[in-house]
Amino acid sequence: QETYARIDNMSIDRSVTISKEGVVDINIKGRGREKVQWQPKYALLQPYSIYLFNCREDKDSNVAHILEIPMNMIDHVREISNADLIHAKEDDIVRVFQILYRDSSHNCDNQSCQNEETTNWHGHSFQPIRFHRQTFCSACNRPCSDMFNPPPAMECQKCHYKIHQTHVEEHMRIANCSENVKMQMIRVESKDVRKTWIQAIKDLRKLYSGNNLARFTCQT
């Protein structure tokens, strides 16, 4: 029998045991010659999320975390190169990995969540619109306009992605909103430790891809 725990809008299998934690550094904007600066934090990787705390004492004392990255919101995790942190030291480059993830503020993920004015889908905030001037759908590259009788269409209020309304109604997979993607650089103690963090995150992403262990619902 499956056992699931409710974590925000995500159901997880309690049998998943992948977990990591430790002191890490996150990059912050520097000034002057120190264009890349690092700030120590305490990271906790759980099957459903990555948490960042100001210190281990905060984690042990159940003080609120400063950042949560849900596993189902992570699009990519990878090693970095000099091009990613131009002013970083070579010793830092080999210890840093990058996480690209979607903003979870809407708490709808890939479900079509709708209110009276907007429909949230793949991070987009779509509003209904009719295009009378020539406009092409960003999803299928077909016209979504007509001078006299335009078809129902939608436009993202954040990135201006234009799409046929039927694509959203049919839950078509589309590109995530470009204004909805965030990035976090994390530095660990060594190259080998970096490898274990990246592999653990990738393993969890595989578990939650394709709804293998996760079931997503839209809260209203």
Phi and psi restraints in degrees (value plus and minus 20) as a CYANA .aco file:
   2 GLU   PHI     -96.7   -56.7
   2 GLU   PSI     118.0   158.0
   3 THR   PHI    -139.0   -99.0
   3 THR   PSI     100.7   140.7
   4 TYR   PHI    -140.8  -100.8
   4 TYR   PSI     128.9   168.9
   5 ALA   PHI    -134.4   -94.4
   5 ALA   PSI     125.2   165.2
   6 ARG   PHI    -109.0   -69.0
   6 ARG   PSI      97.8   137.8
   7 ILE   PHI    -146.3  -106.3
   7 ILE   PSI      81.1   121.1
   8 ASP   PHI      34.1    74.1
   8 ASP   PSI    -139.1   -99.1
   9 ASN   PHI    -121.0   -81.0
   9 ASN   PSI       3.3    43.3
  10 MET   PHI    -149.5  -109.5
  10 MET   PSI     114.2   154.2
  11 SER   PHI    -122.5   -82.5
  11 SER   PSI     112.8   152.8
  12 ILE   PHI    -143.9  -103.9
  12 ILE   PSI     133.6   173.6
  13 ASP   PHI    -104.6   -64.6
  13 ASP   PSI     101.4   141.4
  14 ARG   PHI     -86.7   -46.7
  14 ARG   PSI     -34.6     5.4
  15 SER   PHI     -96.2   -56.2
  15 SER   PSI     -33.0     7.0
  16 VAL   PHI     -90.9   -50.9
  16 VAL   PSI     106.2   146.2
  17 THR   PHI    -138.2   -98.2
  17 THR   PSI     -16.3    23.7
  18 ILE   PHI     -82.1   -42.1
  18 ILE   PSI     105.3   145.3
  19 SER   PHI    -175.6  -135.6
  19 SER   PSI     123.8   163.8
  20 LYS   PHI    -166.5  -126.5
  20 LYS   PSI     135.1   175.1
  21 GLU   PHI    -180.1  -140.1
  21 GLU   PSI     138.9   178.9
  22 GLY   PHI     142.8   182.8
  22 GLY   PSI     152.1   192.1
  23 VAL   PHI     -94.9   -54.9
  23 VAL   PSI     111.8   151.8
  24 VAL   PHI    -154.5  -114.5
  24 VAL   PSI     154.0   194.0
  25 ASP   PHI    -144.2  -104.2
  25 ASP   PSI     123.0   163.0
  26 ILE   PHI    -135.5   -95.5
  26 ILE   PSI     126.4   166.4
  27 ASN   PHI    -102.5   -62.5
  27 ASN   PSI     121.8   161.8
  28 ILE   PHI    -148.7  -108.7
  28 ILE   PSI     137.8   177.8
  29 LYS   PHI     -90.2   -50.2
  29 LYS   PSI     107.2   147.2
  30 GLY   PHI    -118.1   -78.1
  30 GLY   PSI     159.6   199.6
  31 ARG   PHI    -148.6  -108.6
  31 ARG   PSI     134.6   174.6
  32 GLY   PHI      42.8    82.8
  32 GLY   PSI    -154.4  -114.4
  33 ARG   PHI     -90.3   -50.3
  33 ARG   PSI     -48.6    -8.6
  34 GLU   PHI    -107.6   -67.6
  34 GLU   PSI      55.7    95.7
  35 LYS   PHI     -95.5   -55.5
  35 LYS   PSI     -41.7    -1.7
  36 VAL   PHI    -140.7  -100.7
  36 VAL   PSI      97.6   137.6
  37 GLN   PHI    -144.9  -104.9
  37 GLN   PSI     135.3   175.3
  38 TRP   PHI    -143.5  -103.5
  38 TRP   PSI     124.3   164.3
  39 GLN   PHI    -145.5  -105.5
  39 GLN   PSI     104.5   144.5
  40 PRO   PHI     -90.1   -50.1
  40 PRO   PSI     119.1   159.1
  41 LYS   PHI    -160.9  -120.9
  41 LYS   PSI     154.1   194.1
  42 TYR   PHI    -137.8   -97.8
  42 TYR   PSI     103.0   143.0
  43 ALA   PHI    -124.8   -84.8
  43 ALA   PSI     121.3   161.3
  44 LEU   PHI    -151.5  -111.5
  44 LEU   PSI      97.2   137.2
  45 LEU   PHI    -120.4   -80.4
  45 LEU   PSI      97.8   137.8
  46 GLN   PHI    -135.8   -95.8
  46 GLN   PSI     146.7   186.7
  47 PRO   PHI     -78.1   -38.1
  47 PRO   PSI     -43.1    -3.1
  48 TYR   PHI    -130.4   -90.4
  48 TYR   PSI     -38.1     1.9
  49 SER   PHI    -178.4  -138.4
  49 SER   PSI     142.0   182.0
  50 ILE   PHI    -127.8   -87.8
  50 ILE   PSI     109.3   149.3
  51 TYR   PHI    -134.7   -94.7
  51 TYR   PSI     121.8   161.8
  52 LEU   PHI    -137.7   -97.7
  52 LEU   PSI     108.6   148.6
  53 PHE   PHI    -136.3   -96.3
  53 PHE   PSI     139.8   179.8
  54 ASN   PHI     -85.5   -45.5
  54 ASN   PSI     -51.8   -11.8
  55 CYS   PHI    -182.0  -142.0
  55 CYS   PSI     149.6   189.6
  56 ARG   PHI     -85.3   -45.3
  56 ARG   PSI     -54.6   -14.6
  57 GLU   PHI     -80.1   -40.1
  57 GLU   PSI     -56.8   -16.8
  58 ASP   PHI     -84.4   -44.4
  58 ASP   PSI     -61.6   -21.6
  59 LYS   PHI     -84.0   -44.0
  59 LYS   PSI     -66.3   -26.3
  60 ASP   PHI     -87.6   -47.6
  60 ASP   PSI     -46.5    -6.5
  61 SER   PHI    -115.3   -75.3
  61 SER   PSI     -12.3    27.7
  62 ASN   PHI      41.9    81.9
  62 ASN   PSI       9.3    49.3
  63 VAL   PHI     -92.9   -52.9
  63 VAL   PSI     124.2   164.2
  64 ALA   PHI     -76.9   -36.9
  64 ALA   PSI     118.7   158.7
  65 HIS   PHI     -90.5   -50.5
  65 HIS   PSI     138.6   178.6
  66 ILE   PHI    -112.8   -72.8
  66 ILE   PSI     -37.4     2.6
  67 LEU   PHI    -175.6  -135.6
  67 LEU   PSI     117.2   157.2
  68 GLU   PHI    -146.2  -106.2
  68 GLU   PSI     111.2   151.2
  69 ILE   PHI    -137.4   -97.4
  69 ILE   PSI      80.7   120.7
  70 PRO   PHI     -81.9   -41.9
  70 PRO   PSI     121.4   161.4
  71 MET   PHI     -81.1   -41.1
  71 MET   PSI     -55.5   -15.5
  72 ASN   PHI     -96.7   -56.7
  72 ASN   PSI     -22.1    17.9
  73 MET   PHI    -121.1   -81.1
  73 MET   PSI     -27.7    12.3
  74 ILE   PHI    -100.0   -60.0
  74 ILE   PSI     105.1   145.1
  75 ASP   PHI    -115.5   -75.5
  75 ASP   PSI     -51.8   -11.8
  76 HIS   PHI    -180.3  -140.3
  76 HIS   PSI     124.3   164.3
  77 VAL   PHI    -157.8  -117.8
  77 VAL   PSI     115.5   155.5
  78 ARG   PHI    -180.5  -140.5
  78 ARG   PSI     145.0   185.0
  79 GLU   PHI     -91.8   -51.8
  79 GLU   PSI     139.7   179.7
  80 ILE   PHI    -130.1   -90.1
  80 ILE   PSI     148.8   188.8
  81 SER   PHI    -143.6  -103.6
  81 SER   PSI     158.0   198.0
  82 ASN   PHI     -80.3   -40.3
  82 ASN   PSI     -48.5    -8.5
  83 ALA   PHI     -88.4   -48.4
  83 ALA   PSI     -44.2    -4.2
  84 ASP   PHI    -100.0   -60.0
  84 ASP   PSI     -54.6   -14.6
  85 LEU   PHI    -151.2  -111.2
  85 LEU   PSI      65.2   105.2
  86 ILE   PHI     -78.5   -38.5
  86 ILE   PSI     -60.2   -20.2
  87 HIS   PHI    -116.8   -76.8
  87 HIS   PSI     -10.8    29.2
  88 ALA   PHI    -100.2   -60.2
  88 ALA   PSI     135.7   175.7
  89 LYS   PHI     -95.5   -55.5
  89 LYS   PSI     132.5   172.5
  90 GLU   PHI     -80.4   -40.4
  90 GLU   PSI     -54.6   -14.6
  91 ASP   PHI     -85.0   -45.0
  91 ASP   PSI     -49.1    -9.1
  92 ASP   PHI     -96.5   -56.5
  92 ASP   PSI     -60.0   -20.0
  93 ILE   PHI     -74.8   -34.8
  93 ILE   PSI     -62.4   -22.4
  94 VAL   PHI     -97.5   -57.5
  94 VAL   PSI     -25.5    14.5
  95 ARG   PHI    -132.2   -92.2
  95 ARG   PSI     -19.8    20.2
  96 VAL   PHI    -127.3   -87.3
  96 VAL   PSI     120.1   160.1
  97 PHE   PHI    -147.2  -107.2
  97 PHE   PSI     139.5   179.5
  98 GLN   PHI    -138.0   -98.0
  98 GLN   PSI     117.0   157.0
  99 ILE   PHI    -137.1   -97.1
  99 ILE   PSI     105.2   145.2
 100 LEU   PHI    -124.8   -84.8
 100 LEU   PSI     106.2   146.2
 101 TYR   PHI    -164.7  -124.7
 101 TYR   PSI     141.5   181.5
 102 ARG   PHI    -113.3   -73.3
 102 ARG   PSI     124.2   164.2
 103 ASP   PHI     -84.3   -44.3
 103 ASP   PSI     104.3   144.3
 104 SER   PHI    -116.9   -76.9
 104 SER   PSI      -2.2    37.8
 105 SER   PHI     -83.5   -43.5
 105 SER   PSI     -47.2    -7.2
 106 HIS   PHI    -100.7   -60.7
 106 HIS   PSI     -39.1     0.9
 107 ASN   PHI      35.0    75.0
 107 ASN   PSI      17.4    57.4
 108 CYS   PHI    -143.5  -103.5
 108 CYS   PSI     -35.7     4.3
 109 ASP   PHI      29.1    69.1
 109 ASP   PSI    -145.8  -105.8
 110 ASN   PHI    -116.3   -76.3
 110 ASN   PSI      -2.8    37.2
 111 GLN   PHI    -113.9   -73.9
 111 GLN   PSI     129.3   169.3
 112 SER   PHI    -103.0   -63.0
 112 SER   PSI      85.6   125.6
 113 CYS   PHI    -127.2   -87.2
 113 CYS   PSI     111.0   151.0
 114 GLN   PHI    -153.3  -113.3
 114 GLN   PSI     120.3   160.3
 115 ASN   PHI    -144.1  -104.1
 115 ASN   PSI    -181.7  -141.7
 116 GLU   PHI     -86.7   -46.7
 116 GLU   PSI     -46.6    -6.6
 117 GLU   PHI    -135.2   -95.2
 117 GLU   PSI     -56.6   -16.6
 118 THR   PHI    -146.6  -106.6
 118 THR   PSI     136.2   176.2
 119 THR   PHI    -142.3  -102.3
 119 THR   PSI     101.8   141.8
 120 ASN   PHI    -114.4   -74.4
 120 ASN   PSI     104.8   144.8
 121 TRP   PHI    -171.2  -131.2
 121 TRP   PSI     102.1   142.1
 122 HIS   PHI      32.0    72.0
 122 HIS   PSI      19.6    59.6
 123 GLY   PHI      65.2   105.2
 123 GLY   PSI     -31.8     8.2
 124 HIS   PHI     -98.9   -58.9
 124 HIS   PSI     133.2   173.2
 125 SER   PHI    -135.3   -95.3
 125 SER   PSI      69.2   109.2
 126 PHE   PHI    -104.3   -64.3
 126 PHE   PSI     120.3   160.3
 127 GLN   PHI    -144.6  -104.6
 127 GLN   PSI     123.0   163.0
 128 PRO   PHI     -83.2   -43.2
 128 PRO   PSI     123.3   163.3
 129 ILE   PHI    -176.7  -136.7
 129 ILE   PSI     137.1   177.1
 130 ARG   PHI    -141.6  -101.6
 130 ARG   PSI     104.1   144.1
 131 PHE   PHI    -118.2   -78.2
 131 PHE   PSI      96.7   136.7
 132 HIS   PHI    -111.9   -71.9
 132 HIS   PSI     -51.9   -11.9
 133 ARG   PHI    -105.1   -65.1
 133 ARG   PSI     138.2   178.2
 134 GLN   PHI     -76.9   -36.9
 134 GLN   PSI     100.4   140.4
 135 THR   PHI    -163.4  -123.4
 135 THR   PSI     120.8   160.8
 136 PHE   PHI    -133.4   -93.4
 136 PHE   PSI     123.7   163.7
 137 CYS   PHI     -88.8   -48.8
 137 CYS   PSI     110.3   150.3
 138 SER   PHI     -91.3   -51.3
 138 SER   PSI     -36.5     3.5
 139 ALA   PHI    -111.4   -71.4
 139 ALA   PSI     -64.6   -24.6
 140 CYS   PHI    -133.2   -93.2
 140 CYS   PSI     -25.1    14.9
 141 ASN   PHI      43.7    83.7
 141 ASN   PSI      -2.4    37.6
 142 ARG   PHI    -119.5   -79.5
 142 ARG   PSI     136.2   176.2
 143 PRO   PHI     -79.0   -39.0
 143 PRO   PSI     117.5   157.5
 144 CYS   PHI    -143.3  -103.3
 144 CYS   PSI      13.2    53.2
 145 SER   PHI    -160.2  -120.2
 145 SER   PSI     141.4   181.4
 146 ASP   PHI    -182.1  -142.1
 146 ASP   PSI     120.8   160.8
 147 MET   PHI     -81.6   -41.6
 147 MET   PSI     -60.6   -20.6
 148 PHE   PHI    -129.0   -89.0
 148 PHE   PSI     -55.3   -15.3
 149 ASN   PHI    -156.0  -116.0
 149 ASN   PSI      51.6    91.6
 150 PRO   PHI     -89.3   -49.3
 150 PRO   PSI     123.8   163.8
 151 PRO   PHI     -93.6   -53.6
 151 PRO   PSI     139.0   179.0
 152 PRO   PHI     -79.9   -39.9
 152 PRO   PSI     108.8   148.8
 153 ALA   PHI    -156.0  -116.0
 153 ALA   PSI     152.4   192.4
 154 MET   PHI    -160.2  -120.2
 154 MET   PSI     132.9   172.9
 155 GLU   PHI    -156.0  -116.0
 155 GLU   PSI     113.3   153.3
 156 CYS   PHI     -91.8   -51.8
 156 CYS   PSI     110.0   150.0
 157 GLN   PHI     -96.3   -56.3
 157 GLN   PSI     -30.5     9.5
 158 LYS   PHI    -118.9   -78.9
 158 LYS   PSI     -67.3   -27.3
 159 CYS   PHI    -135.6   -95.6
 159 CYS   PSI     -20.8    19.2
 160 HIS   PHI      43.6    83.6
 160 HIS   PSI       9.6    49.6
 161 TYR   PHI     -87.6   -47.6
 161 TYR   PSI     108.0   148.0
 162 LYS   PHI    -129.3   -89.3
 162 LYS   PSI     118.5   158.5
 163 ILE   PHI    -175.9  -135.9
 163 ILE   PSI     130.5   170.5
 164 HIS   PHI     -84.2   -44.2
 164 HIS   PSI     119.2   159.2
 165 GLN   PHI     -81.7   -41.7
 165 GLN   PSI     -52.4   -12.4
 166 THR   PHI     -83.0   -43.0
 166 THR   PSI     -49.9    -9.9
 167 HIS   PHI     -83.5   -43.5
 167 HIS   PSI     -60.6   -20.6
 168 VAL   PHI     -91.6   -51.6
 168 VAL   PSI     -61.1   -21.1
 169 GLU   PHI     -82.1   -42.1
 169 GLU   PSI     -51.7   -11.7
 170 GLU   PHI    -111.0   -71.0
 170 GLU   PSI     -14.7    25.3
 171 HIS   PHI      38.9    78.9
 171 HIS   PSI      22.6    62.6
 172 MET   PHI     -88.4   -48.4
 172 MET   PSI     118.1   158.1
 173 ARG   PHI     -93.6   -53.6
 173 ARG   PSI     107.1   147.1
 174 ILE   PHI    -154.0  -114.0
 174 ILE   PSI     152.8   192.8
 175 ALA   PHI     -85.2   -45.2
 175 ALA   PSI     121.3   161.3
 176 ASN   PHI     -86.3   -46.3
 176 ASN   PSI     134.0   174.0
 177 CYS   PHI     -81.3   -41.3
 177 CYS   PSI     105.7   145.7
 178 SER   PHI     -86.8   -46.8
 178 SER   PSI     -41.9    -1.9
 179 GLU   PHI    -107.6   -67.6
 179 GLU   PSI     -20.0    20.0
 180 ASN   PHI    -127.9   -87.9
 180 ASN   PSI     -20.8    19.2
 181 VAL   PHI    -115.1   -75.1
 181 VAL   PSI     110.8   150.8
 182 LYS   PHI    -138.1   -98.1
 182 LYS   PSI     142.4   182.4
 183 MET   PHI    -154.0  -114.0
 183 MET   PSI     118.9   158.9
 184 GLN   PHI    -152.6  -112.6
 184 GLN   PSI     103.9   143.9
 185 MET   PHI    -113.6   -73.6
 185 MET   PSI     113.1   153.1
 186 ILE   PHI    -149.5  -109.5
 186 ILE   PSI     107.5   147.5
 187 ARG   PHI    -126.7   -86.7
 187 ARG   PSI     112.0   152.0
 188 VAL   PHI    -136.5   -96.5
 188 VAL   PSI    -196.8  -156.8
 189 GLU   PHI     -95.1   -55.1
 189 GLU   PSI     -43.0    -3.0
 190 SER   PHI    -177.9  -137.9
 190 SER   PSI     148.3   188.3
 191 LYS   PHI     -83.2   -43.2
 191 LYS   PSI     -60.0   -20.0
 192 ASP   PHI     -86.9   -46.9
 192 ASP   PSI     -60.2   -20.2
 193 VAL   PHI     -84.6   -44.6
 193 VAL   PSI     -59.4   -19.4
 194 ARG   PHI     -76.2   -36.2
 194 ARG   PSI     -63.3   -23.3
 195 LYS   PHI     -81.0   -41.0
 195 LYS   PSI     -60.2   -20.2
 196 THR   PHI     -89.5   -49.5
 196 THR   PSI     -56.6   -16.6
 197 TRP   PHI     -85.3   -45.3
 197 TRP   PSI     -67.4   -27.4
 198 ILE   PHI     -80.9   -40.9
 198 ILE   PSI     -64.4   -24.4
 199 GLN   PHI     -85.5   -45.5
 199 GLN   PSI     -59.3   -19.3
 200 ALA   PHI     -84.1   -44.1
 200 ALA   PSI     -62.3   -22.3
 201 ILE   PHI     -85.9   -45.9
 201 ILE   PSI     -62.0   -22.0
 202 LYS   PHI     -82.7   -42.7
 202 LYS   PSI     -60.4   -20.4
 203 ASP   PHI     -81.8   -41.8
 203 ASP   PSI     -61.9   -21.9
 204 LEU   PHI     -88.8   -48.8
 204 LEU   PSI     -57.8   -17.8
 205 ARG   PHI     -82.8   -42.8
 205 ARG   PSI     -56.5   -16.5
 206 LYS   PHI     -85.0   -45.0
 206 LYS   PSI     -58.6   -18.6
 207 LEU   PHI     -83.1   -43.1
 207 LEU   PSI     -57.4   -17.4
 208 TYR   PHI    -116.4   -76.4
 208 TYR   PSI     -18.7    21.3
 209 SER   PHI    -102.5   -62.5
 209 SER   PSI     125.5   165.5
 210 GLY   PHI      46.0    86.0
 210 GLY   PSI       1.1    41.1
 211 ASN   PHI      37.6    77.6
 211 ASN   PSI      12.6    52.6
 212 ASN   PHI     -81.6   -41.6
 212 ASN   PSI     -70.9   -30.9
 213 LEU   PHI    -140.0  -100.0
 213 LEU   PSI     -32.4     7.6
 214 ALA   PHI    -126.5   -86.5
 214 ALA   PSI     122.9   162.9
 215 ARG   PHI    -143.4  -103.4
 215 ARG   PSI     103.0   143.0
 216 PHE   PHI    -121.3   -81.3
 216 PHE   PSI     116.2   156.2
 217 THR   PHI    -152.7  -112.7
 217 THR   PSI     133.2   173.2
 218 CYS   PHI    -118.6   -78.6
 218 CYS   PSI     102.6   142.6
 219 GLN   PHI    -105.4   -65.4
 219 GLN   PSI     117.3   157.3
